[in-house]
Amino acid sequence: MVFHGALRGDRPRDVIRRSTIISIISFLTLIDLFGAQALLPQIIVAYKANAGLAGVAVNAATLGMALSGITVAWLADRIDRKRGIWVCLALLAIPTAALCLTESIWAFMALRVVQGTLMAAAFTLTMTFLSEQCEVMAIGGALAAYITGNVASNLFGRLAAVTMAGATGLSGTFLFFAALNIAGAVFAYVMIGPRDVSPPKRGGSPLAAWRRHFAVPSLRATFGIGFLILFIFVGVFTYVNLYLVKDIGIAPMSLGLVYLIFVPAIITTPLAANQVKKYGPKLALQVSLATVLGGLLLTLSGSVWIILLGLSIIGMAIFFAQAAATGFLSKSVTNDRAQANGLYLTSYYLGGLLGAVVLGQINMQYGWQGTAVALGLAALLAVILTQKIKS
């Protein structure tokens, strides 16, 4: 059985099988991105770097992701989607394993860029492949399943990273993740298939496609919202680690248990497609982004349990917003989908990179309180942008 055949069917077991396959591919594509974020306290010590530099190094993958997203969008009509997904995952194991050999924070940063390049290529190709199958599947449900895998990679990636670091150190942790990359490549090869039966269709000029997409106000707003979604997510779940360890007193090795806060998001994210369909993407985005503001307020409490509640709310709201934004994009764009997905993901990853850089500086100067204020302003800006989204 290959993935293309597994997409077909509307029976409950077909939907479950399809969603499970999509979620596992998403999980194994992005697990490297989030696992390293949980290791920020250990990386600061291991590389003798300050919090700002270490935060940028950990999130340098987003630079590679931004560059890769736009490159894949440019070359999309020449890339075999199926083959590209599993090949990128196989190659991802190389820089991941090499992280255990580096002794310089700058080499660590460079390898994270390479990781991001390969992760984003696989991510963009998978999103494009899914959106191109809309004739035989419910695209909203498929994308919700993909985001659910993303949520799971946040939870288990961070939990595994902290657990492995405690048992084997940073080197053993990165070797473990390299093994997961290889597992992802094998799974994608078996379930998706080795290659497309027919080559991708050659389209027109990518520049012309990008101009057409940018000419649509709702799409411009969606790209901006994507930017702010990862800006907020990276800012919260990178620098809250330092807040929890330094100010709240949680032991670094206990941070893994903190990320059980993502469990509710695993449950709620699959519901996003139906809720967006029922209430519309505009309202879904507004409610989820406003909810982020409430979660941020809770993180300013001195109580660890209230902080964890706030983080759990932010996690659920951010992933719900991501599902709503990608679902709107896939349904709104009927032509040049690869270019649209590439633009969205490039904006998304640039938001993550800027979040790491800017919020790292704010965090060093003003602590978590100043960081939370900046994140709240970003959430408000995203709410304003939703006014351009079609209901």
C-alpha positions in Angstrom: 0.0 0.0 0.0 1.3 3.5 -0.8 0.2 6.9 0.4 -1.6 7.9 -2.8 -4.0 4.9 -2.5 -4.3 5.5 1.3 -5.7 8.9 0.6 -8.8 7.5 -0.9 -12.1 6.6 0.8 -14.5 8.4 3.1 -15.2 5.6 5.6 -14.2 6.3 9.2 -11.3 3.8 8.9 -10.1 5.4 5.7 -10.1 8.8 7.4 -8.2 7.4 10.4 -5.6 5.7 8.3 -5.1 8.7 6.1 -4.8 11.1 9.1 -2.4 8.7 10.9 -0.1 8.5 7.9 -0.1 12.3 7.4 0.5 12.9 11.1 3.5 10.5 11.3 5.2 12.1 8.3 4.7 15.5 9.8 6.0 14.3 13.2 9.2 12.9 11.7 9.7 15.9 9.5 9.7 18.6 12.2 10.9 16.8 15.3 14.4 18.1 15.0 13.2 21.7 14.9 11.5 21.6 18.3 13.7 19.2 20.2 16.7 21.5 20.2 14.6 24.4 21.6 14.1 22.4 24.9 17.9 22.1 25.2 18.6 25.9 25.5 19.9 25.8 29.1 22.3 22.9 28.4 23.5 24.5 25.1 24.3 27.8 26.9 26.5 25.8 29.3 28.1 23.5 26.7 29.1 26.2 24.3 29.6 29.0 26.9 27.3 31.3 25.0 24.9 34.0 26.3 21.1 33.4 26.1 20.7 35.6 23.1 23.3 33.9 20.9 22.3 30.4 22.0 18.6 31.2 21.3 19.5 32.4 17.8 21.7 29.3 17.3 18.9 26.9 18.3 16.4 28.7 16.1 18.9 29.2 13.2 17.0 26.3 11.5 14.3 28.8 10.7 16.8 30.7 8.4 17.4 27.6 6.4 13.7 26.9 6.4 12.9 30.4 5.0 15.5 30.1 2.2 14.4 26.5 1.4 10.7 27.5 1.3 11.3 30.1 -1.3 13.7 27.9 -3.3 11.4 24.9 -3.4 8.6 27.2 -4.4 10.7 28.5 -7.3 11.7 25.0 -8.5 8.4 23.3 -7.5 7.3 22.5 -11.1 10.6 20.6 -11.6 10.6 18.6 -8.4 9.2 15.1 -8.0 7.1 15.6 -4.8 7.1 12.0 -3.5 10.8 11.4 -4.1 11.7 14.9 -2.7 10.0 14.2 0.6 11.8 11.0 1.5 15.2 12.1 0.1 15.1 15.3 2.2 14.4 13.3 5.3 17.2 10.8 4.6 19.7 13.7 4.0 18.5 15.4 7.2 20.1 12.7 9.3 23.6 13.9 8.2 23.6 17.4 9.7 21.7 16.1 12.7 24.3 13.5 13.5 27.1 16.0 12.8 25.7 18.2 15.7 27.3 15.7 18.2 30.7 16.5 16.8 30.7 20.3 16.9 32.4 22.2 19.6 31.6 25.7 18.3 28.3 27.6 18.7 28.9 29.0 15.2 29.3 25.5 13.7 26.2 24.4 15.7 24.4 27.3 14.1 25.5 26.5 10.6 24.4 22.9 11.0 21.0 24.0 12.3 20.6 26.1 9.1 21.3 23.0 7.0 18.8 21.0 9.1 16.2 23.7 8.5 16.8 23.7 4.7 16.0 20.0 4.5 13.1 20.1 6.9 11.4 22.9 5.1 11.9 21.3 1.7 10.2 18.1 2.9 7.5 20.3 4.6 6.8 22.4 1.5 6.6 19.4 -0.8 4.3 17.5 1.6 1.9 20.5 1.9 1.9 20.9 -1.9 1.4 17.2 -2.5 -1.6 17.3 -0.1 -3.2 20.3 -1.6 -2.9 18.8 -5.1 -4.9 15.8 -3.9 -8.0 17.8 -3.1 -10.1 15.8 -5.7 -9.8 12.7 -3.7 -9.6 13.9 -0.1 -10.9 16.5 2.4 -8.0 18.9 2.3 -8.9 20.7 5.5 -8.9 17.4 7.5 -5.6 16.4 5.9 -3.9 19.7 6.8 -5.3 19.5 10.3 -3.7 16.0 10.6 -0.4 17.5 9.4 -0.6 20.2 12.0 -1.5 17.6 14.6 1.8 15.8 13.7 3.5 19.1 14.2 2.0 19.4 17.7 3.1 15.9 18.5 6.6 16.7 17.4 6.7 19.6 19.8 5.6 17.5 22.7 7.6 14.3 22.1 10.6 16.1 20.5 11.1 18.3 23.5 10.4 15.5 26.0 12.8 13.1 24.2 15.5 15.8 23.9 15.5 16.6 27.6 15.3 12.9 28.6 18.1 11.8 26.2 20.3 14.8 27.2 20.0 13.7 30.9 20.9 10.1 30.1 23.4 10.4 27.3 24.4 14.1 27.0 23.9 16.4 23.9 25.8 14.0 21.6 23.6 11.0 22.3 20.5 13.2 21.9 21.5 14.3 18.4 22.3 10.7 17.4 18.9 9.7 18.6 17.3 12.4 16.4 19.4 11.3 13.4 17.9 7.8 13.8 14.4 9.3 13.8 15.3 11.1 10.5 16.2 7.9 8.9 13.0 6.3 10.2 11.0 9.2 8.7 12.7 8.6 5.3 11.9 4.9 5.3 8.3 5.6 6.4 7.8 8.2 3.7 9.3 5.9 1.0 7.0 3.0 2.0 3.8 5.0 2.5 4.1 7.7 -0.1 6.0 5.7 -2.7 9.4 6.2 -4.3 8.4 8.7 -7.0 5.5 10.2 -8.9 4.1 8.2 -11.8 4.1 11.3 -13.9 6.5 14.3 -13.5 5.2 17.5 -12.1 3.5 19.8 -14.6 5.6 22.7 -15.8 3.9 26.0 -14.9 4.6 29.6 -15.8 7.1 32.0 -14.2 7.3 31.6 -10.4 7.8 35.4 -10.2 4.5 35.9 -12.0 2.8 33.5 -9.7 4.2 35.3 -6.6 3.0 38.7 -8.0 -0.5 37.2 -8.5 -0.6 35.9 -4.9 0.7 39.1 -3.4 -2.0 41.1 -5.3 -4.7 39.3 -3.3 -5.2 41.2 0.0 -6.4 38.1 1.9 -3.3 36.1 0.9 -1.0 39.0 1.9 -2.7 39.0 5.3 -2.4 35.2 5.5 1.4 35.4 4.9 1.7 38.1 7.6 -0.3 36.0 10.0 1.9 33.0 9.3 4.9 35.2 10.1 3.5 36.3 13.4 2.3 32.8 14.4 5.9 31.4 14.4 7.3 34.7 15.8 5.0 34.2 18.8 5.6 30.4 19.1 9.4 30.6 19.0 9.4 33.5 21.4 7.2 31.7 23.9 8.7 28.2 23.8 12.3 29.2 23.5 12.7 31.9 26.2 10.1 30.6 28.6 12.6 27.8 29.3 15.0 30.3 30.9 12.2 31.9 32.9 11.1 28.5 34.2 14.7 27.5 35.2 16.1 30.8 36.5 13.1 32.5 38.0 10.6 29.7 38.8 13.3 27.2 39.9 12.4 24.2 37.7 15.4 21.9 37.2 16.6 21.8 33.5 16.1 18.0 33.4 12.5 18.5 34.5 11.7 20.7 31.6 10.6 17.7 29.5 7.7 17.1 31.8 6.7 20.8 31.3 6.0 20.0 27.7 3.1 17.7 28.5 1.3 21.0 28.1 1.1 20.2 24.4 -1.1 17.1 25.1 -4.4 19.2 25.0 -3.3 20.7 21.6 -2.9 17.2 20.2 -6.6 16.6 21.1 -7.9 20.0 19.9 -6.0 20.5 16.7 -7.8 17.7 14.7 -11.0 19.5 15.4 -9.8 22.7 13.7 -10.9 21.7 10.2 -14.6 21.3 11.3 -14.6 24.4 13.4 -13.1 26.5 10.6 -15.6 25.1 8.2 -18.4 25.9 10.7 -17.4 29.4 11.8 -15.1 30.5 9.0 -11.3 31.1 9.0 -11.6 34.8 10.0 -13.5 34.1 13.3 -11.4 31.0 14.0 -8.2 33.1 13.6 -9.5 36.0 15.7 -10.6 33.7 18.6 -7.4 31.7 18.6 -5.1 34.7 18.5 -7.1 36.5 21.2 -6.8 33.4 23.3 -3.0 33.7 22.9 -3.2 37.0 24.7 -5.0 35.4 27.6 -2.4 32.7 27.9 0.4 35.3 27.9 -1.2 37.1 30.8 -1.3 33.8 32.8 2.5 33.3 32.2 3.2 36.4 34.2 2.0 34.7 37.4 4.5 33.6 39.9 2.7 30.2 40.3 4.2 27.4 38.2 0.8 25.8 37.7 -0.8 29.0 36.4 2.2 29.5 34.1 1.8 26.0 32.8 -1.9 26.5 32.2 -1.1 29.7 30.3 1.5 27.8 28.1 -1.0 25.0 27.4 -3.6 27.6 26.3 -1.0 29.3 24.0 0.0 26.0 22.5 -3.6 25.0 21.7 -4.4 28.5 20.3 -1.3 28.8 18.2 -1.7 25.4 16.5 -5.4 26.1 16.0 -4.5 29.3 14.3 -1.9 27.5 12.1 -4.4 25.0 11.0 -6.9 27.7 10.2 -4.4 29.7 8.2 -3.0 26.8 6.2 -6.5 25.5 5.5 -7.6 28.9 4.3 -4.6 29.2 2.0 -5.1 25.7 0.5 -8.8 26.4 -0.2 -8.2 29.9 -1.5 -5.4 29.1 -4.0 -6.5 27.1 -7.0 -3.4 27.7 -9.2 0.3 27.7 -8.5 -0.2 26.1 -5.1 3.5 25.3 -4.6 4.4 28.9 -5.0 1.7 30.0 -2.5 2.8 27.3 0.0 6.4 28.4 -0.5 5.5 32.1 0.2 3.5 31.2 3.3 6.2 28.9 4.7 9.0 31.4 3.9 7.0 34.1 5.8 6.3 31.7 8.6 9.9 30.7 9.1 11.2 34.3 8.8 8.8 35.1 11.6 10.5 32.3 13.7 14.0 33.6 12.9 13.1 37.2 13.7 11.4 36.0 16.9 14.5 34.3 18.0 16.7 37.4 17.3 14.5 40.2 18.5 12.9 38.5 21.4 16.3 37.1 22.5 17.6 40.7 22.9 14.4 41.8 24.7 14.6 38.8 27.0 18.2 39.7 28.0 17.3 43.3 28.7 13.8 43.0 30.2 13.4 39.3 31.2 10.2 37.3 30.5 7.9 40.2 31.4 9.3 42.4 28.6 9.2 39.4 26.3 5.6 38.7 27.1 4.7 42.3 26.3 6.4 42.1 22.9 4.6 38.8 22.2 1.3 40.4 23.1 1.8 43.2 20.6 2.6 40.6 17.9 -0.7 38.8 18.7 -2.6 42.1 18.5 -1.1 42.8 15.1 -2.1 39.4 13.9 -5.7 40.0 15.0 -5.7 43.2 13.0 -4.5 41.4 9.9 -7.4 39.0 10.2 -9.7 41.8 9.0 -8.4 41.1 5.5 -9.3 37.4 5.7 -12.5 36.3 4.0 -15.1 34.9 6.3 
